[in-house]
Structure formats: C-alpha cells, structure tokens
Amino acid sequence: MTKITINGREVDADPAQPLIRACHDHGADVPMYCYHPGLSPVGSCRICQVEVQQGDMPPRVVVACRTPVVEGMVVDTEAERAHETRRECLEFLLKNHPLDCPICDKAGECDLQDYAFAEGQGKGRSAEPRRKLEKRKSLGDVIVLDQERCILCSRCTRFMEEVPRTPQLTVSDLGSRSVIETFMDRPLTGNYQGNLADICPVGALTLKEFRFQARVWNLRKTPSTCAECSRGCAITVETLRGGEVKRFRPRPDLEVNQYWMCDTGRFALDRANLPARLPAATLRGQSGLEEADVEDAVDVLADMVGAHRASAVVLVSPFATQEEAAAVQRLAAELGAAPAFVSPPPNDLKDDVLHTGDPCPNRRGLTGLGFEALTAEDALARLADAELAVLAGERVVELVGAEGLAAVRASLRLVVLDAVPVDVPALDVALGVPTHVEKSGTWVNVDGVRRRLSLAVPPPVGVAPLEQTVERMLARLQAAEVRG
C-alpha cells in the first residue's frame, strides 16, 4: 500500500488503482461521469478534477481517474480551483443537454442533476440554441437512446467491449457531431443490455420495460439475491410504495457479480408480481378445493400425514432457502422419507460472464444438506409408488409439472405448499407460501458463497413462511405421537 494525504488525513491507497478510487474508498466525494469502477478509465469527461501536490511542485488540478497514486502526494478534493474546473466542465456538458428532467426516467438518480446542484452550476453564458439530435431511438428490444441527453462519457461502449465482450456501440462522427450509435445501425443483442441503463450517468440510455413506470423516489429499495440461476447475483428489489415490484437492479458484489446482472434476472418481474396466488390454506371438500382456516388445514394435514407415513415422499423446490429446507428435512425425518429436491435440466442461457445455465438458485445448499436431486420424471415415478407426498416451496408444482401431477392416481394423499394455485385430483391440502421477494433466508450459490434474501414485499394476508408452516405440522405430528 502507498501512503498519501487526502483532505488533511493520511491514508493507505492501493497503487494499482487510480487516485479517484482512493478518494472514494476514504470518504472523499469526487464526482465522476466517464469513470466506473468496473470499467477501464479514460478521463474523457474531466469532471473528477482534484488538486494534487507532489514534493516541492506547486499544487495543480488533475483528473483523479487517470492519475496514479504516488507515495507522499497531497490531495485536496475540496480546493476552490477543483470546484471551479468542475463547474466549467458542467457548464460545457449542460450547454446542449435538454431541459426535460420532469419527463426523464433518470430524474431522481441522475448524476448530472446531482453534481450541477452540488457545484451550484445553474446558469449558462451562451445564447445559441441547443443541438437537435435523435430522440427516442430504439436500440433493440431492451434499450431506448436519447442522443440529445448523451454526454459522451463512453461508459456504454466500454461496457460492451469489456464485460460481455460483444462490441456493438461506438462513438460515431467527430467533434460536435459525435453521437452514440450501434454498428451499421443494427439492434443490440445479448443478455446484458440492461446494464447500459444502469451505468449511463444521465437519461440517455433507458429501459423500455421501465420507461414511465415509476418515479424513482417512490421506489423502496431492498437488498436481496437474484433467483434466476445458481450464480446468486446481488441485486436490489425496487417496489412501488411497497406493492408491485418495478425493477431488479444489480448491487455491487465483487465476490459474485461485481456490478452487473443478466437480463434474464433483471426482467423476471412476472415471477415477483404473480397475478393469482394460492390462498393461505385450502382443503378438498365436496365441491372441490375450498378456502379454510390455516389451523384447521394444518390439523387435517397432520392427521393425514400421521395415517399415511408408511410410504411418504418429500420434495422441495430448488428455490427453497436453507432455513426452509432444514425444516422440510426435519419433516422428512419424522416421516421416515429421504428428502429430495426437483432438479430441472440446464437451460441454454449459460455464458462466460454470469449466467450459469442452472435454474436452481440453491442447488449447492440443498445438496450440502443431503437432499437428493431428482428430475421431474423421477419425482413423478416416486409419487406413483407412494401413499403420501409433500411438495414444498415456490414453483415446485411448475417444476414437477402440473400435467404430470394431474395424471397421478387420485388415491395418493397429496399436500402442496406453493405460491400459485393448483388443482389436481390427488390434491388434498394446499397451503400458500411466500415467493423469493416475500421472504428472508439464505441460498448457497454455485461457488459456495452464502447469499441473503430479504423481504421486499409482504406476502398475502395469512400466508406464513414455509418453515413456520412446516414447524406447525411437525408440532401437530409430535403431539399426536405423545397422545398415542
């Protein structure tokens, strides 16, 4: 490490990182547009200027993103000369920037807004009209480009070159005519396009799916984990006033996903905003499945389980958390059954960036607990030979296959704990469970890293955590054994 002084305080800085990184790591607020910690620095926007003194040389203003750390350097991020040069850069950037903040999706999280306010840059000295460029330009299925808002920071072009390694964007033309465009005006492709909207410091690149859906200051952000593959990317779940999930966005995690996430996980909103939900409890009655009190349903379930425990099958979803799986494992031990989880085949989304192609977010965690992996066909084969089956966890019916469950003999005593409604002839008791955005818990990703889920949306009224419901069942079974 290298010792430098930042704003009067001596600190240790990594000589392999630029000066701006040292400033940020030690609480010094240095603005940035072109710089991004996950991309190579280019020093094109010039907004990150700070005052630096080395040895006997007089202090000078330099761009922090392209300045290496040198032993003994003295850095002043709040020097008046630094602020003056930042204001000059802002005036230049705002010269042609449109005044459409009220209708811009980036409003409320726009770096240009924030730094203009922080530096007090609210006036321009020129009277010439702003340049007219193409607005609302579609770049494919994911991204919309507003060329007038672009400040040519080149984050987007570097991201496509350095992260997915599929260069598709370029700075076209020269001087005042420079704009961001795709090669040969072709639409963008790939599973990482959504990151372009994240890294754009202004509102030039926005998501088609999120466009005009919500104001960001109305979104509540909850740190959590992506559910769409075994990578377990760190994300934030953004909900509109605590209700509908509007966005999944990547959260920095250098150990797992750095600063990125794939579009498969980003746009899996239908998994979080289910149109129909399984009620807290339903029982098979004379007219079919009927809503029931949870306690009554658990009593019926415990009686049924106790009477048919001789030949039981217990299956969990690969979306079950470690805490849920441990509770189901205790239930399986009580029934004398070998615990297993439904293991769908790999998909064709595997790449060299993040996506593993494995749709089971907690495969490694379940395997570590001793759960056996079963294909849907193997799971149905076991159900065919059983007297009792307990299927537990979000998406478990979908993964086993509703058609396959419908073909199971009606004499099977079937218990389902899932998030979506299901009705097959063998079903006797169904209990609702929370989805991955409605619960807290732990997954273990493909590399053995423990990932945390956080409750971002309250589950439907009466729907209890899966582990709590299973513990109720266990308590009833054990009480019945004592009475017997």
N, C-alpha and C positions, 0 to 999 in steps of 0.2 A: 504494500500500500504506500501511497505518496501523501505527505503532509502538505496541506495548503490551508490558506485562511479565507473563509467565506464570511463576509459581513462582520469581521472582527472576531470570528471564532475559528480556532484551529481544528481541522477535521482530517480524517483519513479518507483519501479518494483512490478509486481504482484507476491506475494509469492506462488500463485497456479501454476505458470508457471516456467519452468526451466530457468536457467541463460541465455541460448542461446536466448531465446525469449526476455528477457530484453535487451540483446545486440542488437538484430535486431531492436527492437522497438525504440531504441535510436541511430540508425545510425552507430553502430559498426559492421563492416563486419567480421563475423565469418563464416568460411567455414563449410559445412555440406554435408554428403552423406546419412548416415542412418537416420538422423533426418528429420522429415517432420512435419510441424505444425498441420497437420490434423491426425497424427498417434501417437501412443504411443512411447516414446523414449526408445531406447535400448542401446545406447552407444557402438555399435559394430565396427564402422569404425575408431574411435579415431581421426578424422581429426579436430574436433571442439575444440581443446585444447586452453585454455587461462590461463593466470597467475592470481592467486587469492591470496589475503592476508586477513586473518581474525584476528582481535585483535593483540596480540603480536606474533602470529605464523609467521614463515618466509614464504615468498611467495612460492606457489607451483603451478605446472601446472596440471590442471584438465580438464576433458571433460565437456564442457558447457551444453551439452544436458541432462546430468544426475546429474547436480549439482543444488541443490535447492538454492533459493535466501535467504540470511540471512542478517539481519539488520547490516549495517556498513561495509559489505565486500567491498574490493577494488579490482577492476578488471582491468587488463591491457591486451587488446586483441592484442596489437602490441608488446608485450615483445619479445625479441630475443629468449628466451627459448621456448615461444609458437610457434614461427615460425620454430624453429629448430625441434621441435617434429612433427609439421605438415609436414615438408619436409621428415622426417623419415617415416611417415605414407604413404606419396605419393610415396616414393621410393619402399615401400613394395607393394603398390597397383599396381604400374606400372611394377613390376617385371615380371608378367605374362600377362599383358594386351597387346593385339596385336597392332601392329603399322599400323592399317588400317583406320586411321582418314580420308584420302582422299575419301574413299568409304562408310563411315559410315553416316547414316541418322542423327545421333545426332550431327555431326560436325557443329560447329557454335553455339550450345546451350548446349554443354556438360560441366558439372561441372568438370570433370576430366581434360579436356583441360584447363579450366579457372583457376583452382586452381594450376595446375602444372606451368602454365605461371606466375601467381601472386606470387608464392613462389619461382620461379626460379629453380624448380626441373626438370632439363633436362637431367640428367645423372644417370646411374645405375652402381653399382660396381660389379655386378655378371656377369659371362660369360656363365652360364648354359642356355640351350635352354628353351624357354617358353613352358608351358604345352600345350598339344594338347587336345582340348575338342570339343564337337559337335557344328558345326556352322549351321546357317540357319535351326534351328529346329522348325517345325511348332507346335504351341500350340493350334491349332484350326483355326477358321475362321478369327480371328482378329489379333493375335499376332505371331511374329516370335522371337525366342530366339537364341541369340549367346552366348553360355556358356563361350567362351574364353574372352569376354568383361566384363562379370559379375564380380562385386567387392563384392558380397555377402552382400550388405547393408541391405537386408531383407525387404525393403520397400514394395515390391510386395506381399510377404507372409502376412505381417501385414495388407496391404490394403484389401486383400481378406477376412481376418478374421474379420476386424473391421468395414468396410464400408458396402459392400453388405452382409457380414456375411455368405459367402459361401466359406469356406476354400478349396482351390484347389491347392495351391502351397506350396512347402516345400523345406527346405534345406536338400538335400539328401547326405548321406555318411559323412565321417569325415575328418578333417584336410585338407590337400592339395587336397584331392579328392572331397571336398564338391562342389556341384552344385545345381542350382535351377531346380526343376522338378515338374511336376504335379503328383498327387497321381495316382499310377498304370499306369502312362504314358497316362492317359486319356486326351482328348482335353478339353480346358477351355470352360465353358458355362457361360451364363449370359449377362445382358445388360450393364455391367460396365467394360468390359475388356479393353477398350481403355484407361482408366485411368492408366493402368500399364505402358504404353509407356510414359505418361506424368510424372509420378513420378520416373521412372528409371533415375538415375543421369548420366548414361553413355548410350551407344548404345546397351545394351544387349537385351532390350525388345523394339521392334519397330512395327509399324503398317503395316500390309500387304498392306492396301489400299494406304498408303502414301509412301511406300518404293520406293526410287529412283525417286520420282515425282518432287522434287524441292530441291534446296539448301535453307536453312532457311534464309540466309542473303538476298535472293532475294524476300522474302515474306514481304508484308506490313501488319502489324497487326492493326486491328481496333476493339476497344471495342464495344460490342453490346450485344444482347439478343437472346437466342435460341428460335426458333419458333415452336418446335415440341410438346409442351404440355403447359398447363397453369402454370407450375412452373416458367417459365421465367428465366432459369439459365443464369448467367452472363458468357459470352463467348468472345473470340476474333475471328474475321473473318480474315483469313490469305489468301491474294490474291497474285498471282504470277504476279509481275510487274503491279499491278492494273487491271489485267484482270480476269483470271479464279480463282475461289475460290478453294484453295487446302486443307485447313484444317479449322475445327471448333475445338477450344480447350477451356476448362473451364478457367474462370477468377475468382480469389478468391473473394468471396462474402459471408461473414459469416452469413448474414441475410437470404440468399436464398439457395445457393447450396454449401457453404463452398469452397471446392477446386475441386469439381467433376462435371461430367456431364455423362449422359447415352449415350450408343452407338447409340440409335435411333436418338438423336440430333446430335451427332458427325459425323455420316455418311450420313446426309441428304444433301449431296452435289448436288444431281441431282435437288433439289429444288432451288438451287442457280445458277447452271450452266444449265439453260434451253436451249435445242438445238434449239428451234423455239420460236420466240417472236411475240406478236401482235404488228403490226406497230403503230406509233403514232396515226393514225386515218384511219379508213376505212368506206366507205359508200356503201349501197346497190345500185348497178347500174344495167344496162340492162344485163350485163354479170356476175352478181353476186357481191360479195364484192370487192371493188376496193379501193386502197390507195388514200387518199385525204389529202388536207391541213387541219391542225388542226383547224384553224379558220373557214374554210368552214364547217367542220364537226360539230363544236360547234354551228354555226348558224343554220344548218339544225336540229340539235338536239333540240335547243331552240325552233324553230318553231314547231317541232313535239310535244315536251313536252307541249308547250302552248296550242296546239289544242286538246290534249287528257288528260288534267289534271283532268278531272271529276272523273275518276276511275283509280287511279295510285297505283302501288306497288313499294316500295323502299326497296331493300335488300342489305345488306353489308356482306362482308366476315368477319369471326371472326379473320382474320389476319389484319384487318384494325386497324390503330393506333387511339388513342384518337383524334388526330388532324384531321385525315381523317373522322372519324365517326362524329365529330362535324359538319364538312362541309356537309356531306351527311344528317345529321339531319336537317340542315337549308334548304336543298333542299326538303326534305320530308315535312317540314312545309309549304314551298311555294306551294307544290302540294296538300296539304291537306291530305297527306298519313301518316299512322302510321309507323315509322321506325322499321325495324326488321333485325335480322342477322341470317344467316344459321347456325344451330347448329347440327353438326354431332354427332352420338352416341359415347359413350365412347369406347375406344379400350381395348384390353386385356393386355396392357403393364404396367398397374398400379402396383407399388411396394411400399415397405416401405422405400425406400431411397430417390428418387427424382421424378420419373415419376408419374404424377397424373392420367394417363389414359384418360385425357380430351384433345383432339386435338385442342382446341380453345385457343390460347395464350392470347387473350384479352377478354375472356368471361366476367370476372368481370367488366372490364372497360366499355364494351358496355352495360351491364345490368345496371350499375350505371348511364349511360347517358340516360336510358329509352328505350333502344332497346329491342324489344321482341325476344325471342329465338324461331326459327321455324325449325322443321325438314325439310329435303328435300321434303318429301311428302306434308307437309303442305304448303311449299313455292310454289310447283307446283300447288297445289289446288288454292292458291290465284292468281296465274298467269292466271289460266283458267277463272277467273271471271273478270279480269282486261282489260282495254283498253291500258294501258301503263305500262311498267315495266322497272325499272332501277336497274341493278345488278352491284354492285361496289366493287372492291377490289380483291387482289391477291387470286387465287384459287376459286373464287366464282362460276364459271361455273362448276368446278370439284365437288364442294360440293353440288350444286343443282342437278347436274347430266346432262351431255351432252345429253344422250338419252332421258331423261325427257323433256329437253328444245326442242329437235328436234320434240317431239310429240305435243308441244304447237301449237295451231292454228296459221296459218300464218298471220291472221289479227291483232294479237297483235303487238303493237309497242314496240319492244324490244331494249333496249340500254344496252350495256355491257362495263364495264371498268374493264379489266382483264390484266394479263401478258402474257397469252398464246393464240394462235389463236383459233377462234371458228367460225363455220358457221352452223347456223340452219335456217330454213325457216323464222322464225319470226324476225330474227335479222335485224335491220335497220342501226344502227350505233354502231361501236366498237372502243373504244379508249384504247390505251396501258397505263399501269400503272407500276410503279416500283415494284420489289419484295422486300422482307424484308431486303435484303442486299444492296439494292439500294436506301434506303430512311432513313430519320431521323424521329423520333417520339417517342411516349410513349405507352407502354402497361401497364395494371394493372394485376398483377399475382393473382393466386388463393388465396393468403393471403392478398391481398390488397396493396402489395408493387409495387410502380411505377417503371417500367423497361424502360431503354432507348435503342432505336435503333439508330445506327449510319450508315451513308452512307459509305459503304466499297468499292462498285463498282459503277461506273457511269452507269445510266440507258441507254438504247439505244437512239440514236440520235432522238430528237424530243419528247421523252416520258417525260411528265411533272408529277410532284407529283399529286396524286389523288385529294388532297384538292384544289390544284390550278386549276385543270380542272373543278371541281365542282363549284368553285367560278366563273369561266368564264361562266358556264351555268347559274348560278344564276344572274349574271350581265346582261346577254342577256335577261333572262325572265323578270327581273325587268324593264329593258329599254323598252321592248315591252309593258309592262303594262302601263308605262308612256306615250308612244306614243298612245296607245289605248284610 
